[in-house]
Amino acid sequence: MRSFFGVLLASGMVSAPAFGADIGGPMKQFGLIGAWSSDCSRESSQPKMDRVTFAAPSGGGATATILDKHGGVLVTTVDQVTESALIAGDEIGIGLHPVTVTRSDGKTSQHDYDNMHLVFQKVGARIEVVRVQFEGLPEIQRSAFFEKCPN
């Protein structure tokens, strides 16, 4: 799972706590809800793919479901979105806490369960991860682009 965020890793987040209990509101306002990928044409049957799907159902907790496949190993991680806040008109910061991690090879790593903070910036119809910070580590700045997938 964290190899997907290796792409994102060259990115991070300013600690921006959610205001009030509405975590899904800023995500909806930013347009983050839905599936995003660096290449939406890649399917899980291919050797490499990545996709993150953000959801914020009414009356339920916001989640990020991450599919990351490198070297033939598919890692599916369901994260609880613990915070979301608009930082500027074109940026949003979110906090993620992994709830479940499933690997197709059955292995686990302690790092599969790290909390992280991300900052996304709008770039036209795409989003760019501009900052990533894993819990207890320094913030990393980087550029990784994602397009919204049709499904």
VEXTOR-335494 format. One record per residue: residue number from 1; x, y, z of N, C-alpha, C in turn; residue in three letters. Coordinates in steps of 0.05 Angstrom, whole numbers. Layout:
// VEXTOR-335494
  nr    n.X    n.Y    n.Z   ca.X   ca.Y   ca.Z    c.X    c.Y    c.Z rest
 NUM      X      Y      Z      X      Y      Z      X      Y      Z  ala
...
END
This chain:
// VEXTOR-335494
  nr    n.X    n.Y    n.Z   ca.X   ca.Y   ca.Z    c.X    c.Y    c.Z rest
   1     16    -24      0      0      0      0     17     25      0  met
   2     39     24     14     54     48     17     71     54     -8  arg
   3     73     35    -27     87     41    -51     70     60    -68  ser
   4     44     58    -66     27     78    -79     33    105    -68  phe
   5     38    106    -43     44    131    -30     74    138    -33  phe
   6     89    118    -44    116    125    -52    115    145    -74  gly
   7     95    142    -92     90    162   -112     81    187    -98  val
   8     62    183    -80     53    206    -64     73    216    -45  leu
   9     91    198    -36    110    204    -15    126    228    -22  leu
  10    131    231    -47    146    255    -55    127    278    -52  ala
  11    106    275    -35     86    295    -28     81    295      2  ser
  12     63    313     16     58    313     45     36    331     54  gly
  13     32    337     80     10    355     89     17    372    113  met
  14      7    396    112      9    414    135    -12    404    154  val
  15     -6    405    180    -25    396    199    -48    416    200  ser
  16    -70    408    188    -94    425    186   -118    409    195  ala
  17   -125    411    221   -147    395    231   -173    403    218  pro
  18   -191    383    217   -217    388    207   -232    407    225  ala
  19   -247    425    214   -262    444    230   -289    432    235  phe
  20   -296    428    260   -321    415    267   -320    385    260  gly
  21   -343    373    259   -343    344    255   -348    337    225  ala
  22   -350    357    208   -356    352    180   -331    346    164  asp
  23   -323    321    163   -299    314    147   -306    312    118  ile
  24   -329    302    111   -336    299     83   -342    324     68  gly
  25   -351    345     82   -358    370     69   -335    383     53  gly
  26   -312    387     65   -290    398     50   -281    380     27  pro
  27   -283    353     30   -276    335      9   -295    338    -15  met
  28   -321    341     -9   -341    345    -30   -337    372    -43  lys
  29   -332    393    -28   -329    419    -38   -304    421    -57  gln
  30   -283    406    -50   -259    406    -66   -262    389    -91  phe
  31   -282    370    -91   -286    352   -113   -269    327   -112  gly
  32   -262    319    -87   -244    296    -83   -259    270    -84  leu
  33   -285    270    -80   -301    245    -79   -300    231   -106  ile
  34   -294    205   -106   -293    190   -130   -266    176   -132  gly
  35   -261    163   -155   -236    148   -160   -216    165   -175  ala
  36   -191    163   -166   -168    178   -178   -145    159   -183  trp
  37   -130    164   -204   -107    147   -211    -87    163   -227  ser
  38    -62    154   -226    -42    167   -244    -47    158   -273  ser
  39    -62    136   -277    -69    126   -303    -94    109   -301  asp
  40   -117    121   -306   -142    107   -302   -146     83   -320  cys
  41   -130     80   -342   -133     58   -360   -121     32   -349  ser
  42   -104     34   -329    -92     10   -317   -113     -4   -299  arg
  43   -114    -31   -303   -132    -48   -288   -116    -64   -268  glu
  44   -129    -76   -248   -115    -92   -228   -103   -117   -239  ser
  45   -110   -125   -263    -98   -149   -275    -70   -142   -287  ser
  46    -64   -117   -290    -38   -109   -301    -16   -109   -279  gln
  47      9   -112   -287     31   -114   -267     33    -89   -248  pro
  48     25    -66   -258     27    -42   -242      2    -26   -245  lys
  49     -9    -16   -223    -32      1   -224    -35     15   -197  met
  50    -49     37   -196    -55     51   -171    -81     65   -174  asp
  51    -96     65   -153   -122     79   -153   -130     84   -124  arg
  52   -141    108   -119   -152    114    -93   -180    124    -98  val
  53   -199    114    -82   -227    122    -84   -235    135    -57  thr
  54   -243    160    -59   -252    174    -35   -282    174    -34  phe
  55   -293    168    -10   -322    167     -6   -329    182     20  ala
  56   -352    195     20   -361    209     43   -392    208     44  ala
  57   -402    184     51   -431    180     50   -445    197     72  pro
  58   -469    205     66   -485    220     86   -489    202    111  ser
  59   -483    213    134   -487    198    159   -466    177    165  gly
  60   -445    176    148   -424    156    152   -397    169    152  gly
  61   -377    153    159   -350    163    160   -338    164    132  gly
  62   -320    184    128   -307    187    102   -284    166    101  ala
  63   -280    155     77   -259    135     73   -243    140     48  thr
  64   -219    128     47   -203    127     23   -195     98     19  ala
  65   -203     86     -3   -196     58     -9   -174     59    -30  thr
  66   -151     48    -23   -128     50    -41   -121     22    -52  ile
  67   -119     21    -78   -109     -3    -92    -82      4   -103  leu
  68    -62    -12    -97    -35     -7   -106    -22    -34   -114  asp
  69    -14    -36   -139     -2    -61   -148     25    -55   -161  lys
  70     46    -67   -149     73    -65   -159     86    -92   -157  his
  71    100   -101   -177    113   -127   -176     94   -150   -173  gly
  72     69   -147   -183     50   -169   -181     35   -171   -155  gly
  73     42   -155   -135     29   -156   -109      8   -133   -107  val
  74    -17   -141   -104    -38   -121   -101    -43   -116    -71  leu
  75    -41    -91    -63    -47    -83    -35    -72    -66    -36  val
  76    -91    -74    -20   -116    -59    -17   -117    -49     12  thr
  77   -119    -23     14   -120    -10     41   -145      7     43  thr
  78   -160      3     64   -182     21     70   -174     38     93  val
  79   -173     65     88   -166     84    108   -190    100    117  asp
  80   -192    106    142   -211    125    153   -200    153    148  gln
  81   -215    171    137   -207    199    135   -212    211    162  val
  82   -191    219    176   -193    229    203   -196    259    204  thr
  83   -188    273    182   -191    302    181   -191    310    152  glu
  84   -204    332    147   -202    345    120   -207    374    124  ser
  85   -191    391    111   -195    420    113   -185    433     87  ala
  86   -200    452     78   -191    467     55   -169    486     65  leu
  87   -146    485     53   -124    502     61   -124    528     46  ile
  88   -131    526     21   -134    550      4   -155    542    -16  ala
  89   -163    560    -34   -184    553    -53   -177    529    -71  gly
  90   -150    525    -74   -142    503    -92   -127    481    -78  asp
  91   -128    480    -51   -114    458    -36   -132    447    -14  glu
  92   -129    421     -9   -142    408     13   -122    391     28  ile
  93   -124    390     54   -107    372     70   -125    351     82  gly
  94   -116    326     81   -132    304     93   -113    287    110  ile
  95   -124    275    131   -110    256    148   -122    229    143  gly
  96   -105    208    142   -113    181    137   -103    163    159  leu
  97   -121    145    168   -114    124    188   -123     97    176  his
  98   -103     79    171   -110     53    159   -127     36    178  pro
  99   -148     25    167   -166      8    182   -161    -21    174  val
 100   -159    -27    148   -153    -54    139   -132    -53    117  thr
 101   -114    -72    117    -94    -75     95    -94   -104     87  val
 102    -99   -109     61   -100   -136     50    -80   -137     27  thr
 103    -61   -156     29    -41   -159      8    -46   -186     -6  arg
 104    -42   -187    -32    -47   -212    -47    -25   -232    -40  ser
 105     -2   -225    -29     18   -244    -22     17   -252      8  asp
 106     -3   -241     22     -7   -248     50     12   -236     70  gly
 107     32   -222     61     52   -209     79     41   -183     90  lys
 108     52   -174    112     45   -148    123     70   -134    132  thr
 109     69   -108    134     91    -92    143     80    -72    163  ser
 110     95    -65    183     87    -46    203     79    -20    189  gln
 111     94    -12    167     89     13    154     62     13    139  his
 112     50    -11    135     23    -12    123      3      2    141  asp
 113     10      6    166     -9     16    186     -2     44    196  tyr
 114     15     58    181     23     85    189      0    105    182  asp
 115     -5    124    200    -22    146    194     -7    165    176  asn
 116    -22    180    160     -8    200    143    -26    224    138  met
 117    -14    246    130    -27    270    122    -19    277     94  his
 118    -38    284     78    -33    291     49    -45    318     43  leu
 119    -32    333     25    -43    358     14    -45    354    -16  val
 120    -70    358    -26    -75    357    -55    -80    385    -64  phe
 121    -71    391    -89    -76    417   -102    -89    412   -128  gln
 122   -109    429   -135   -122    426   -161   -104    437   -183  lys
 123   -103    422   -205    -87    430   -229   -105    425   -252  val
 124   -122    444   -260   -142    439   -281   -161    418   -272  gly
 125   -165    397   -288   -183    375   -281   -170    354   -264  ala
 126   -143    356   -260   -128    336   -245   -123    347   -217  arg
 127   -113    329   -200   -103    338   -174    -74    329   -172  ile
 128    -59    344   -155    -31    338   -151    -27    335   -121  glu
 129    -13    314   -114     -5    311    -86     20    328    -83  val
 130     20    348    -66     43    366    -63     58    362    -37  val
 131     45    350    -17     59    345      8     49    320     21  arg
 132     67    304     33     60    280     48     75    280     74  val
 133     62    271     95     76    268    120     65    243    134  gln
 134     83    223    137     76    199    152     80    206    181  phe
 135     63    194    198     64    199    227     92    196    238  glu
 136    102    217    252    128    216    265    151    221    246  gly
 137    147    228    221    168    233    202    165    262    191  leu
 138    187    273    181    185    300    169    168    300    144  pro
 139    157    324    139    141    328    115    158    326     90  glu
 140    147    314     69    161    311     44    145    326     22  ile
 141    159    342      6    146    355    -16    153    342    -42  gln
 142    132    339    -59    136    326    -85    112    331   -103  arg
 143    115    323   -127     93    327   -146     85    300   -158  ser
 144     59    293   -154     48    269   -166     20    275   -175  ala
 145     14    271   -200    -12    279   -212    -31    255   -214  phe
 146    -57    261   -210    -78    241   -212   -101    253   -228  phe
 147   -113    235   -244   -136    243   -259   -161    229   -247  glu
 148   -184    241   -250   -208    229   -241   -217    207   -260  lys
 149   -222    183   -249   -230    160   -266   -260    160   -269  cys
 150   -269    149   -292   -298    149   -297   -313    130   -278  pro
 151   -300    111   -266   -314     92   -247   -299     88   -222  asn
END
